[in-house]
Amino acid sequence: MAATGELIRLINYVDDITTTLRRIQASLYGMDAEERKRLAESLRAADGKVHELLEALGR
């Protein structure tokens, strides 16, 4: 089955997210404990949205 333009665009968004996560991980070493804590809180909030989306997609 051929991929639609919309599907390709959405997959590119996922690739961008993955790249961003790699960049964040590479930056962890230069962060202090408070910065890491705040980043973790932000990621936990995003985690909930990722799980909601996976459920909507039917895993």
MODELLER restraints for C-alpha pairs under 7 A, 6 or more apart:
rsr = mdl.restraints
at = mdl.atoms
